[in-house]
């Protein structure tokens, strides 16, 4: 009885692509959920390294996206 060989290389590539897509989606979800917190942390680092309060904008990410969608430009001072 002969066993037919299958092309497992193509299957492995597809599996790797699926894993990469899942990881990318998970990363986007995590960054979206914590974007305001990350912005606050980066603002704290900027201030502690000598930045001024004017250079740090602590607005909401969602509000920034809404403003960008309405005006088409970034309106931060």
Residue pairs with C-beta under 8 A, 6 or more apart in sequence:
31 38
35 61
36 60
36 61
39 58
39 61
40 58
43 56
43 57
43 58
46 55
46 56
47 53
47 56
54 77
57 76
57 77
59 76
64 74
64 76
67 75
68 74
